Amino acid sequence: MPTETTTTEDAHAGQPVDNTTLRRAVGASMIGNATEWYDYGIFAYLVAELTDNFFPGKYGTLATLLTYAISFVLRPLGGVVWGPIGDRLGRNKVMAMTIILMALGTALVGVLPSYDAIGIWAPILLIVLRVVQGFSTGGEYGGAATFMAEYAPDKRRGFWGSFLEFGTLGGFSAGIAITLILRAVLDQHQMDVWGWRVPFLIGLPLGLIGLYLRTRMEDTPVFQDLQEKEQVEEAATGALKDLLRTYWRPILKLFGLVVALNIADYTLLTYMPTYMGDSLGISATRSDIIVLIGQLLMMALIWVMGATSDHVGRKPMWWFSLIGVFVVAVPCFWLMGQGVGWAILGFAVLGVIFLPQLGTISATFPAMFPAHVRYAGMAMGYNVATAAFGGTASFVNQGLVDWTGNRYMPAFYMMFAMVIGMVALLFVPETAGMSLRGRGIPGEDAPQQETQSPDRGGIHNVSGIRDVSRELGTRRRRRDE
């Protein structure tokens, strides 16, 4: 990870944040995201073994992919529960809870009896654990993105925020690397009987490391600033009511961007091994290697995308990626069908063009909400869209391919998603360099508030008329209640 050698000025609260603290905040956010996506990755990469152990039969693969999708059903509920609590009690407290629940859920999958041992109870227990994980992850990403964005200096929020998605790709890559090693040293019978359990058991120590890092961190300067000014919601339900009543427009905009992001993300990072095996006839080991190479390339470049967005803005990066993926989706899927070497090229090109979305979401999404409802807004908007379109992407893609017999259906589905994202992006304000402090929406409520401080060189936010009016209105409502 690139590092800075000077103290970073936190423009949110006007207090200096030393680089050690900033890097610890990045690490605490990143490890939880890595743990979350490590779990989703190994589940996707072990579809064949999970099918044999839990869903034997003609439609076993579809049943396994549907179970993968079911794990997302409670993500919106998790967002509704965890998000407002994070806005009331603090980001770090909720993040400590979500990471240990995720890690325990992952490890317990590794000790479940198979269908041959306990019959129908095996898939039922697997589904229950996936649902529990969905509930916990409903508060994970929104909290991690908010935590990192609120710690990062305004002018470099894109750069530092990109490391959250570095953790995403790292989790996926670790999952696929461990799977490859196991397949190299074990025969298929050993993988089917016990080898598939090892990656799930590894999830527990990963979670414990993340828990240790998170419990050692203070809450974000932005949240502490809200506490000092007594602007934190008085109850978790207050944040939820305020969010739904006043900030439903940002939720809709976020929803549209997440539809585009996650259909592409889950198609590329979780469905591709299944697609390459079933539709292209590439062996499991080779398909895993193809995806791993593409992910490592994306990890090497993702911080470049975040840093670039600090200079050119978030929206130009998104426009480039949305239009680019729409244009190259079909050609890249055609390339992937021409052989292993071409498959590596096709996957890598598609992944790199998608990267400007992935590398900037941690800076873009939290800035769509004011500080006092940011965790709840992120958790709700992100998780509803993820449950509806992200977690179902593998199942829908496989179903479309089976139904039509057309192996390009995943490319068409990605193109559809990019159109949804373009429509949403039309209404999203540019927020690069803007402060995340206060109860106003960055880029909307007070566009002329930002002034350059000559003594600190940072961007500072001065409360605007609309922000003050909203605050007074909120206090009146509380007094009336």
C-alpha positions in Angstrom: 0.0 0.0 0.0 1.5 3.4 -0.9 2.1 5.5 2.2 2.4 9.2 3.1 5.2 10.6 5.2 3.5 13.7 6.6 0.6 14.3 8.9 -2.7 14.3 7.1 -5.0 17.2 7.9 -8.5 16.0 8.5 -10.8 18.6 6.8 -13.9 17.2 8.4 -13.3 18.1 12.0 -10.3 20.4 11.6 -8.1 18.1 13.6 -4.8 16.5 12.4 -4.9 12.8 11.8 -1.5 11.2 11.8 -0.6 8.7 9.1 -0.4 5.8 11.5 -4.0 6.3 12.6 -5.1 6.8 9.0 -3.5 3.6 7.8 -5.0 1.7 10.8 -8.4 3.0 9.9 -7.9 1.8 6.3 -6.7 -1.6 7.5 -9.6 -2.0 9.9 -12.1 -1.3 7.2 -10.3 -3.3 4.6 -10.0 -6.6 6.6 -13.7 -6.8 7.2 -14.5 -6.3 3.6 -11.9 -8.9 2.7 -13.4 -11.4 5.1 -16.9 -10.8 3.7 -15.9 -11.3 0.1 -13.6 -14.1 0.9 -16.6 -16.0 2.1 -18.7 -15.1 -1.0 -15.8 -16.0 -3.2 -15.1 -19.5 -1.8 -18.8 -20.3 -1.9 -18.8 -19.4 -5.6 -15.5 -21.2 -6.4 -16.7 -24.4 -4.6 -20.1 -24.6 -6.3 -19.3 -28.1 -7.6 -18.3 -29.5 -4.2 -21.1 -27.8 -2.4 -23.6 -29.2 -4.9 -22.3 -32.7 -4.4 -22.6 -32.4 -0.6 -25.8 -30.5 -0.2 -27.9 -30.6 -3.4 -27.3 -33.8 -5.3 -29.6 -34.2 -8.3 -30.3 -32.9 -11.7 -30.8 -29.3 -10.8 -28.1 -29.2 -8.1 -26.0 -26.4 -9.5 -29.0 -24.1 -9.8 -30.0 -25.0 -6.2 -26.6 -24.1 -5.0 -26.6 -20.8 -6.9 -30.1 -20.1 -5.5 -28.7 -20.7 -2.0 -26.0 -18.2 -2.8 -28.7 -15.7 -3.8 -30.8 -16.5 -0.7 -27.9 -15.3 1.5 -28.7 -11.8 0.3 -32.4 -11.9 1.3 -31.8 -10.5 4.8 -29.1 -8.0 3.8 -31.7 -5.2 3.5 -33.1 -6.1 6.9 -29.5 -6.1 8.2 -29.0 -2.7 6.7 -32.2 -1.4 8.3 -31.1 -2.7 11.7 -27.3 -2.0 11.7 -27.3 1.2 9.7 -29.4 3.4 12.2 -27.5 1.9 15.1 -24.3 2.9 13.5 -25.6 6.5 13.1 -26.7 6.5 16.8 -23.9 4.6 18.6 -21.0 4.9 16.2 -19.5 3.2 13.2 -16.8 1.1 14.9 -19.1 -0.5 17.4 -21.4 -2.0 14.7 -18.4 -2.9 12.6 -17.0 -5.0 15.4 -20.3 -6.9 15.7 -20.7 -7.6 12.0 -17.2 -9.0 11.4 -17.4 -11.6 14.2 -20.9 -12.7 13.0 -19.6 -13.0 9.4 -16.5 -15.0 10.5 -18.6 -17.4 12.7 -21.1 -18.0 9.9 -18.3 -18.8 7.5 -16.6 -21.2 9.8 -19.8 -23.1 10.7 -20.4 -23.9 7.0 -17.1 -25.8 7.2 -18.4 -28.1 9.9 -21.9 -28.8 8.5 -22.8 -32.5 7.9 -23.6 -33.4 4.3 -26.8 -34.5 2.7 -25.7 -38.1 2.8 -25.3 -37.8 6.6 -28.5 -36.0 7.7 -30.6 -35.7 4.6 -32.7 -32.6 4.0 -31.4 -30.9 7.1 -28.1 -30.4 5.5 -29.3 -27.9 2.8 -31.7 -26.3 5.4 -28.8 -25.6 7.8 -26.7 -24.3 5.0 -29.5 -21.9 4.0 -29.9 -20.8 7.6 -26.2 -19.9 7.9 -26.3 -18.0 4.6 -29.3 -16.0 5.9 -27.4 -15.2 9.1 -24.5 -14.0 7.1 -26.7 -11.9 4.9 -28.0 -10.2 8.0 -24.6 -9.4 9.4 -23.1 -8.3 6.0 -26.1 -5.9 5.7 -24.2 -3.7 8.1 -20.7 -4.5 7.0 -20.1 -2.7 3.7 -22.0 0.5 4.5 -20.2 0.8 7.8 -16.7 0.0 6.3 -17.2 2.5 3.4 -18.5 5.2 5.8 -15.7 4.6 8.3 -13.0 4.8 5.6 -14.5 7.8 3.9 -14.9 9.8 7.1 -11.3 9.1 8.1 -9.8 10.0 4.8 -8.8 13.6 4.0 -11.2 15.2 1.5 -8.7 15.7 -1.2 -7.5 12.1 -1.1 -10.7 10.3 -0.3 -10.7 8.5 -3.7 -7.2 7.2 -3.1 -7.7 5.9 0.4 -11.2 4.7 -0.3 -9.9 2.5 -3.1 -8.2 0.3 -0.6 -11.6 -0.9 0.7 -12.1 -2.5 -2.7 -8.5 -3.7 -2.7 -9.8 -5.7 0.3 -12.7 -7.0 -1.7 -10.4 -8.2 -4.5 -8.0 -9.5 -1.9 -10.7 -11.6 -0.3 -11.8 -13.0 -3.6 -8.2 -13.7 -4.6 -7.4 -15.4 -1.3 -10.4 -17.6 -1.7 -9.5 -18.7 -5.2 -5.8 -19.1 -4.4 -6.6 -21.4 -1.4 -9.0 -23.4 -3.6 -6.4 -23.8 -6.3 -3.8 -25.0 -3.8 -6.3 -27.6 -2.4 -7.2 -28.8 -5.8 -3.5 -29.2 -6.6 -2.6 -31.3 -3.6 -5.9 -33.3 -3.2 -7.7 -35.5 -5.6 -11.4 -34.9 -6.4 -12.6 -37.5 -3.9 -10.7 -35.8 -1.1 -12.0 -32.4 -2.2 -15.6 -33.7 -2.2 -15.3 -35.4 1.2 -13.4 -32.9 3.3 -11.1 -30.6 1.3 -13.9 -28.1 0.5 -14.3 -27.4 4.3 -10.8 -26.0 4.8 -11.4 -22.6 3.1 -14.5 -22.0 5.2 -12.7 -22.8 8.5 -10.0 -20.3 7.6 -12.6 -17.6 7.7 -12.7 -17.6 11.5 -9.0 -16.4 12.1 -9.5 -13.8 9.4 -12.5 -12.4 11.3 -10.7 -12.4 14.6 -7.8 -10.4 13.1 -10.4 -7.9 11.8 -12.1 -7.7 15.2 -8.8 -6.9 16.9 -8.1 -4.1 14.5 -11.5 -2.6 14.8 -11.8 -2.6 18.6 -8.5 -0.7 18.8 -9.8 2.2 16.6 -11.6 5.3 17.8 -14.7 6.3 15.9 -14.4 8.6 12.9 -13.6 12.3 13.2 -16.9 13.1 11.4 -18.9 11.1 13.9 -17.1 12.6 16.9 -17.8 16.0 15.4 -21.5 15.2 15.4 -21.3 14.1 19.0 -19.6 17.2 20.1 -22.2 19.4 18.4 -25.0 17.1 19.7 -26.2 16.4 16.2 -26.3 12.7 16.5 -29.8 11.2 16.2 -31.4 10.7 19.6 -32.6 7.2 18.7 -31.8 4.7 16.0 -35.4 4.9 14.8 -34.9 8.7 14.4 -32.2 8.2 11.9 -34.4 5.7 10.0 -37.4 8.1 9.9 -35.3 11.0 8.9 -33.7 9.0 6.1 -36.9 7.7 4.6 -38.7 11.0 4.9 -36.0 13.4 3.7 -33.4 11.5 1.9 -35.3 9.1 -0.4 -33.8 10.7 -3.5 -30.2 9.8 -2.7 -31.3 6.3 -1.9 -32.8 5.9 -5.4 -29.7 7.3 -7.0 -27.5 5.0 -5.0 -29.8 2.1 -5.9 -29.3 2.7 -9.6 -25.5 2.9 -9.4 -25.4 -0.3 -7.2 -27.5 -2.2 -9.8 -24.8 -1.5 -12.4 -21.9 -2.1 -10.1 -23.1 -5.3 -8.6 -24.4 -7.1 -11.7 -21.0 -6.5 -13.3 -19.1 -7.3 -10.0 -20.9 -10.5 -9.2 -20.9 -11.7 -12.8 -17.1 -11.2 -13.1 -15.9 -12.2 -9.7 -18.3 -15.0 -8.6 -20.1 -16.4 -11.6 -17.2 -16.6 -14.1 -15.7 -19.9 -12.8 -19.1 -21.6 -13.2 -19.7 -19.9 -16.6 -16.3 -20.9 -17.9 -16.8 -24.5 -16.8 -20.4 -25.0 -17.9 -20.7 -22.8 -21.0 -17.1 -22.7 -22.3 -15.9 -26.1 -21.3 -12.8 -24.8 -19.5 -11.6 -26.9 -16.5 -12.2 -25.7 -13.0 -8.5 -25.3 -12.3 -7.9 -23.3 -15.5 -11.0 -21.1 -15.0 -9.9 -20.3 -11.4 -6.4 -19.4 -12.7 -8.0 -17.1 -15.4 -10.1 -15.3 -12.8 -7.2 -15.1 -10.3 -4.9 -13.4 -12.9 -7.6 -10.9 -13.7 -8.2 -10.1 -10.0 -4.5 -9.6 -9.3 -4.3 -7.2 -12.2 -7.3 -5.3 -10.8 -5.7 -5.2 -7.4 -2.5 -3.7 -8.9 -4.5 -0.9 -10.6 -7.4 -0.1 -8.3 -5.5 2.5 -6.3 -4.7 4.3 -9.5 -8.4 4.6 -10.3 -9.1 6.0 -6.8 -6.3 8.5 -7.0 -7.3 9.6 -10.5 -10.8 10.3 -9.3 -9.4 12.8 -6.8 -8.1 14.8 -9.7 -10.7 14.4 -12.4 -13.8 13.7 -10.3 -15.9 10.6 -9.6 -18.5 11.1 -12.4 -16.0 11.1 -15.3 -14.6 7.8 -14.0 -18.1 6.3 -13.8 -19.1 7.5 -17.2 -16.0 6.0 -18.8 -16.6 2.7 -17.0 -20.4 2.4 -17.7 -20.0 3.2 -21.4 -16.9 1.1 -21.7 -18.4 -2.0 -20.2 -21.5 -1.6 -22.3 -19.4 -1.4 -25.5 -16.9 -4.2 -24.8 -19.1 -6.8 -22.9 -20.0 -8.9 -26.0 -16.5 -8.7 -27.6 -14.9 -9.8 -24.4 -17.3 -12.7 -23.8 -16.6 -13.7 -27.4 -12.8 -13.7 -26.7 -13.3 -15.8 -23.6 -14.8 -18.5 -25.8 -11.8 -18.7 -28.1 -9.4 -20.6 -25.7 -7.6 -20.2 -22.4 -5.2 -17.5 -23.5 -8.0 -15.4 -25.1 -10.1 -16.0 -22.0 -7.4 -14.4 -19.9 -7.3 -11.4 -22.2 -11.1 -11.0 -22.4 -11.6 -11.2 -18.7 -8.7 -8.8 -18.0 -9.9 -6.2 -20.4 -13.5 -6.3 -19.0 -12.2 -6.2 -15.4 -9.9 -3.2 -16.0 -12.7 -1.2 -17.8 -15.0 -2.0 -14.9 -12.4 -0.9 -12.4 -13.2 2.8 -12.4 -16.5 2.0 -10.8 -15.1 -0.5 -8.3 -12.2 1.7 -7.3 -14.3 4.8 -6.6 -17.4 3.5 -4.8 -16.0 4.0 -1.3 -15.5 7.7 -2.1 -18.7 8.1 -4.1 -21.4 6.4 -2.2 -20.9 7.7 1.4 -20.8 11.3 0.0 -24.4 10.9 -1.2 -25.7 11.3 2.3 -25.3 13.7 5.2 -23.3 12.6 8.2 -26.1 11.9 10.6 -27.9 9.4 8.4 -24.9 8.2 6.3 -24.5 4.8 7.8 -28.2 4.0 7.5 -28.4 5.5 4.0 -25.5 3.5 2.7 -26.6 0.3 4.4 -30.2 0.5 3.2 -29.7 1.7 -0.4 -26.7 -0.5 -1.1 -28.1 -3.7 0.4 -31.6 -3.5 -1.2 -30.0 -3.2 -4.6 -27.4 -5.9 -3.8 -30.0 -8.3 -2.6 -32.2 -7.8 -5.7 -29.5 -7.7 -8.4 -26.0 -8.6 -7.0 -26.7 -11.8 -5.1 -29.0 -13.1 -7.8 -26.6 -12.3 -10.6 -25.1 -15.8 -10.8 -28.5 -17.5 -10.6 -30.0 -15.2 -13.2 -27.1 -15.5 -15.6 -27.1 -19.3 -15.4 -30.9 -19.4 -15.8 -30.7 -17.2 -18.9 -28.0 -19.3 -20.4 -29.9 -22.5 -19.7 -33.2 -21.1 -20.9 -32.0 -19.5 -24.2 -28.9 -21.6 -25.0 -27.1 -18.3 -25.7 -23.7 -18.1 -24.0 -23.7 -14.3 -24.4 -26.6 -13.7 -22.1 -24.3 -12.6 -19.2 -22.9 -9.9 -21.5 -26.4 -8.7 -22.4 -27.3 -8.7 -18.7 -24.2 -6.6 -17.9 -25.2 -4.2 -20.7 -28.6 -3.8 -19.3 -27.1 -3.0 -15.9 -24.8 -0.3 -17.4 -27.9 1.5 -18.8 -29.5 1.6 -15.4 -26.3 3.0 -14.0 -26.1 5.7 -16.7 -29.6 6.9 -15.9 -28.8 7.2 -12.2 -25.5 8.9 -12.8 -27.3 11.8 -14.6 -28.7 12.9 -11.2 -25.7 12.3 -9.0 -23.7 15.4 -8.0 -19.9 15.6 -8.2 -18.5 15.3 -4.7 -14.7 15.0 -5.2 -12.8 17.1 -2.7 -16.0 18.1 -0.8 -16.3 17.8 3.0 -18.5 15.0 4.5 -19.1 17.0 7.6 -22.5 18.2 8.9 -26.1 17.5 8.1 -26.2 18.7 4.5 -25.8 16.6 1.4 -22.4 17.1 -0.1 -22.6 18.8 -3.5 -26.4 19.5 -3.2 -27.3 21.4 -0.1 -24.6 24.0 -0.1 -22.5 23.9 -3.3 -20.9 27.3 -2.6 -20.0 26.5 1.0 -16.5 25.3 0.3 -13.7 27.7 1.0 -10.0 27.3 0.8 -8.3 27.8 4.2 -5.1 29.7 3.6 -3.5 28.4 6.8 -4.2 24.7 6.3 -4.7 24.4 2.6 -7.7 22.2 3.1 -11.4 22.5 2.1 -13.7 23.4 4.9 -17.5 23.4 5.1 -19.4 26.3 6.5 -23.1 25.7 7.3 -25.3 27.0 4.5 -28.8 28.4 4.7 -30.5 25.2 3.6 -28.5 23.1 6.1 -29.5 25.4 8.9 -33.2 25.4 7.9 -33.2 21.6 7.9 -31.5 21.5 11.3 -34.1 23.9 12.7 -36.9 21.9 11.2 -35.6 18.6 12.7 -35.4 20.2 16.1 -38.9 21.5 15.9 -40.2 18.0 14.9 -38.3 16.5 17.9 -39.8 19.1 20.2 -43.3 18.5 18.9 -42.9 14.7 19.3 
